[in-house]
Amino acid sequence: MKITGNRIILLCTLALAAALSIPSATAKLPLRKTKAERFTSTAPARPEGPARMFYMEGVTSMVPDATTKPAKTGFDNLTNGFAPQGPDFDTIDEDNVVPTRSFNDGRFVFEEKETLEDGVGPTYNAQGCADCHQNVVTGGASQVTVQRTGHTDDTGKFFESPGGSLIQSRGTYADIVEHVFDTDETRAFRISPAALGDGYVECISDSTITAIRDAQPQALRGTAPEVPVLEGDGSARVGRFGWKAQHGSLVSFASDAYLNEMGITNPLFLDENTSNGVFVGGWYSSTSKFSMTSGTSGVYVQSVTITQFPEPASAMLLAVPTALLIVPGLLG
């Protein structure tokens, strides 16, 4: 069929109008933040009330306080009283577990293994919280170490390895497992501290932490860094979780661990782990076959040669949402 010039102009006009009327996928996505922006607070820490009583041997005196009592502690897999013990632990399974019902339910979730279908990978260190927190009971310290690497220039400035200083020791495929570059000669092994009692730590006010700092001898005085609460509005709080006190809440801390240790993206950490700085995330499902965009289902497959990669803003922002659970009783 012969198409006249007027028809061509009409078709082009309709196509242009249709394109302009459809908002781009990127426009619908939340504004991306760089790593530096994510960990930079937008407002100073808010007042959390006056400092409460604390005791430092040789510095303060023991003051009886009827409103306080010692926290329950012990390596016994028993609740501290903030949550019921729950049904017998050996009777709980994936079909009947209720995460927020009891201490034993929370312990089951803490110990369960995540899989590729749950979003593990493409690079990661562990498949569950207890992999790094089970010495001597669930929630305790770690029995394994992780490696941090980078290099330091002549001025003493540190630069992370490509993809970040944390080296993920495992991968969904052998050819994407991370390696330490010969040029990254600044290296350190770190061990995860115990998570038991972290719920108590989260409840301590900023003013109490800074009062403890100020009461320390000058030569031994630590710092109280202010960091953004990632699930909040960007306002700061005194950091208290993580190797460098880089998080001020357990939700922020758990979100970080889900991504960096298990490779599971979540609403607070949207970008997949890389392999030494190279994006290797991809998803395979019966409907989408292979896609460079993360989805809510599917498993990671080895990357294939693609002539053109999608724009990062549209390819990596649709991350797998992961429900973050702070186990009642176990962490506080």
Sequence and secondary structure as in RCSB ss.txt:
>XXXX:A:sequence
MKITGNRIILLCTLALAAALSIPSATAKLPLRKTKAERFTSTAPARPEGPARMFYMEGVTSMVPDATTKPAKTGF
DNLTNGFAPQGPDFDTIDEDNVVPTRSFNDGRFVFEEKETLEDGVGPTYNAQGCADCHQNVVTGGASQVTVQRTG
HTDDTGKFFESPGGSLIQSRGTYADIVEHVFDTDETRAFRISPAALGDGYVECISDSTITAIRDAQPQALRGTAP
EVPVLEGDGSARVGRFGWKAQHGSLVSFASDAYLNEMGITNPLFLDENTSNGVFVGGWYSSTSKFSMTSGTSGVY
VQSVTITQFPEPASAMLLAVPTALLIVPGLLG
>XXXX:A:secstr
    HHHHHHHHHHHHHHHHHS  HHHHS     HHHHTS SB      S      TTTS     TT       S
SS   SSS   S GGG  TTT  TTT HHHHHHHHH    GGGT  SEES SSGGGTS BSSTTSB SSEEEEEE
EE TTS EEE TT SEE  EESSGGG     TT  EEEEEE    TTHHHHHHS HHHHHHHHHHS GGG     
EEE TTTTSBEEE  BSTT  BSSHHHHHHHHHHHHH   BTTB S  EETTEE   EEETTTEEESS  SS B 
      SS   HHHHSSS         TTT  
